[in-house]
């Protein structure tokens, strides 16, 4: 796999002649994984990443890319040097996602603590330590699941890169 950049012509430069415009000729760094190269898919007006294999539809007028192989509409804008992700307009949904994440992580551990308080062990020989260890394990396990779900939801570049490297 070669990662050669196409030479820039004056047509690919913005009016101030310092920044590249988004076009179908050049290759770009992938905005999802920040590792692969985006290049044009033959006979289409779409880009594909050589590393994470995501497919993007380009809007040259708005200088933007939209990931088309994902359920969530993720959009990035080209600044001439790098990608800038479009901020999500649904801020209240983000608060709801984080609220549910906190509840999923904490409620099971809270149920174990309450049940241990309401029904303490008859014999105090190490069972109190077991319930404390069980509570911590439950909290960490559910927090790990929530972290995984949030990483899947937001598709952080380091998470996508790690997931791809582990699958290879």
C-alpha positions in Angstrom: 0.0 0.0 0.0 1.5 3.3 -1.0 0.6 6.5 0.7 1.7 9.0 -1.9 0.1 12.3 -2.0 -1.0 13.7 -5.4 0.8 16.8 -6.4 -1.2 20.0 -5.7 -2.1 22.0 -8.7 -3.2 25.6 -8.5 -6.8 24.5 -9.1 -6.7 22.6 -5.8 -5.7 25.7 -3.8 -8.3 27.9 -2.1 -8.5 31.6 -3.2 -5.8 32.7 -0.6 -3.4 30.1 -2.2 -2.4 28.6 1.1 -5.1 25.9 1.9 -6.2 22.9 -0.1 -9.8 22.6 -1.1 -11.6 19.2 -0.9 -11.6 17.5 -4.3 -11.8 14.1 -5.8 -8.1 14.1 -6.9 -6.2 14.3 -3.6 -6.0 11.9 -0.7 -6.8 13.0 2.8 -6.3 11.7 6.3 -9.3 9.7 7.6 -11.4 11.8 10.1 -12.5 8.7 11.9 -9.4 6.7 12.6 -6.8 9.5 11.9 -4.6 6.7 10.6 -5.7 5.7 7.1 -5.9 7.7 3.9 -9.1 8.7 2.2 -9.1 8.2 -1.6 -11.8 8.2 -4.2 -13.6 5.0 -4.9 -13.5 4.3 -8.6 -16.5 5.3 -10.7 -18.2 6.9 -7.7 -18.2 10.3 -5.9 -17.4 8.7 -2.6 -14.2 8.3 -0.5 -13.0 5.2 1.4 -10.4 4.8 4.1 -7.6 2.5 3.5 -7.4 1.6 7.2 -10.8 1.5 8.8 -12.7 0.9 5.6 -15.4 3.5 6.2 -17.1 5.1 3.2 -17.8 8.8 3.0 -20.0 10.9 0.7 -18.4 14.2 -0.2 -20.1 17.5 -0.6 -17.5 19.7 -2.4 -19.6 22.9 -2.2 -19.8 22.7 1.6 -16.3 21.1 1.8 -17.7 18.3 4.0 -17.8 14.5 4.3 -20.6 12.4 5.7 -20.0 8.8 6.8 -22.6 6.8 4.9 -21.8 3.3 6.2 -22.9 4.1 9.8 -26.3 4.5 11.4 -25.4 7.8 13.0 -25.0 10.8 10.6 -21.5 11.9 11.3 -20.2 14.9 9.3 -16.8 16.5 9.1 -15.8 19.8 7.4 -12.5 20.3 5.7 -10.6 23.4 6.9 -7.9 23.3 4.2 -5.5 21.5 6.5 -7.5 19.1 8.7 -11.0 17.8 9.5 -13.3 19.5 11.9 -16.3 17.5 13.2 -19.7 19.0 13.0 -21.1 19.6 16.5 -24.2 17.6 17.1 -27.3 19.8 17.4 -29.0 17.3 19.7 -27.4 18.3 23.0 -30.3 17.2 25.1 -29.9 13.7 23.6 -26.3 13.7 24.7 -27.4 14.5 28.3 -30.0 11.7 28.1 -27.3 9.2 26.9 -24.9 10.2 29.7 -27.8 10.0 32.3 -28.7 6.5 31.2 -25.0 5.6 31.2 -24.6 6.7 34.8 -27.8 4.8 35.8 -26.7 1.6 34.0 -23.3 1.8 35.7 -24.4 2.7 39.2 -27.8 1.1 39.8 -26.7 -2.6 39.9 -24.0 -1.8 42.4 -26.4 0.3 44.4 -28.8 -2.7 44.5 -26.1 -4.9 45.9 -25.2 -2.4 48.5 -28.8 -2.0 49.6 -29.4 -5.7 49.7 -26.3 -6.2 51.8 -27.5 -3.5 54.2 -31.0 -4.9 54.4 -29.9 -8.5 54.7 -26.5 -8.6 56.4 -24.6 -11.9 56.5 -25.4 -13.9 59.6 -21.8 -15.0 60.0 -19.3 -12.1 59.7 -16.4 -14.3 58.7 -15.3 -12.7 55.5 -18.8 -12.3 54.0 -18.7 -8.6 54.4 -15.6 -8.4 52.4 -17.1 -10.6 49.7 -20.1 -8.3 49.4 -17.8 -5.3 49.1 -15.7 -7.0 46.5 -18.8 -8.1 44.6 -20.1 -4.5 44.7 -16.8 -3.2 43.2 -16.7 -5.9 40.5 -20.3 -5.1 39.6 -19.6 -1.4 39.4 -16.5 -1.9 37.3 -18.1 -4.4 35.0 -21.1 -2.2 34.3 -18.9 0.9 33.9 -16.9 -1.0 31.3 -20.0 -1.9 29.4 -21.2 1.7 29.5 -17.8 2.9 28.4 -17.9 0.5 25.4 -21.4 1.6 24.4 -20.4 5.3 24.6 -17.2 4.6 22.6 -19.4 2.9 20.0 -21.8 5.8 19.9 -19.2 8.6 19.6 -16.7 6.6 17.4 -13.6 8.2 19.0 -10.6 7.9 16.7 -8.4 6.1 19.2 -11.3 3.6 19.8 -11.8 2.9 16.1 -8.1 2.5 15.5 -7.8 0.1 18.5 -10.8 -1.9 17.4 -9.4 -2.3 13.9 -5.9 -3.3 15.0 -7.4 -5.9 17.4 -9.6 -7.4 14.6 -6.6 -7.8 12.3 
